[in-house]
Amino acid sequence: MHKLTDVQPGTSVILKEVLGGKRLQKRLIGHGLFEGRAFLVLERLGQGGPVLVEIEGSKLAVGRGIAEKILVQPEESPVGLIG
């Protein structure tokens, strides 16, 4: 697993864990980010800036401090899919 801040732009990932309390988890769920959710990392905005992600067509800027607490893994392509 990787911190969201370490993921290269253009990578599709799956949220695996949030290293924070219930309040942070509830806040992220409100934005559509929860364990098991796949989303695309669009951009890391500057050194120490937010990470821009896309979730089902909606863009969201995740602050650097919060992005450090989000653990993800690259999304795997389904076996046998050619494309």
LINDANOR-V951936 format. One record per helix or strand of 3 or more residues. SS is the DSSP state (A for helix, B for strand). FROM is the first residue (numbers start at 1). TO is the last residue. Records with the same first field share a line. If there is no record, write none. Layout:
SS=FROM-TO, FROM-TO
This chain:
A=4-6, 22-30, 64-67
B=12-18, 38-44, 51-55, 58-62, 70-74
